[in-house]
């Protein structure tokens, strides 16, 4: 056997391992990005619902406090 360099099998194995690592990194990145975008969408929806609730409230009336107690 020739020990002076990579064999074709070694090169193929390296390419396979690198492609698996890149695929895993891409999958993890997409999962994190999906989670962040989902959380941002959740915050936008919740803020909209809180604004609708706040806008539907009537004007506040002044309370009279009885200090004789």
C-alpha positions in Angstrom: 0.0 0.0 0.0 1.1 3.5 -0.7 1.6 5.5 2.6 2.5 8.8 0.9 -0.9 10.4 0.9 -4.7 10.1 1.2 -6.4 7.2 -0.5 -9.6 7.7 -2.3 -11.5 6.0 0.5 -9.9 8.3 3.1 -10.9 11.4 1.1 -14.5 10.0 0.6 -14.7 9.3 4.3 -13.6 12.9 5.2 -16.1 14.4 2.8 -18.9 12.2 4.3 -18.0 13.3 7.9 -17.8 16.9 7.0 -21.1 16.8 5.1 -22.7 15.2 8.2 -21.3 17.9 10.5 -22.5 20.7 8.1 -25.9 19.1 8.0 -26.2 19.0 11.7 -25.1 22.6 12.1 -27.7 23.7 9.5 -30.4 21.7 11.3 -29.5 23.3 14.7 -29.4 26.8 13.2 -32.8 26.3 11.5 -34.3 25.0 14.8 -33.0 27.9 16.8 -34.1 30.4 14.1 -37.6 28.8 14.1 -37.9 29.0 17.9 -36.8 32.6 17.9 -39.2 33.6 15.2 -42.0 31.7 16.9 -41.3 33.5 20.2 -41.3 36.9 18.4 -44.6 36.1 16.7 -46.0 35.1 20.1 -44.9 38.5 21.6 -46.4 40.4 18.8 -49.8 38.6 19.2 -49.8 39.0 23.0 -48.9 42.7 22.7 -51.8 43.2 20.2 -54.2 41.5 22.5 -53.1 43.6 25.5 -53.5 46.7 23.4 -57.0 45.7 22.4 -57.9 45.1 26.1 -56.4 48.4 27.2 -58.2 50.3 24.4 -61.5 48.7 25.3 -61.4 50.0 28.9 -63.5 53.0 29.7 -62.3 56.2 31.3 -61.3 55.9 34.9 -63.6 57.6 37.3 -62.2 59.3 40.4 -62.8 57.3 43.6 -64.0 59.0 46.8 -62.2 57.8 49.9 -64.0 57.9 53.2 -61.4 58.8 55.8 -63.6 58.5 58.8 -62.8 54.8 59.2 
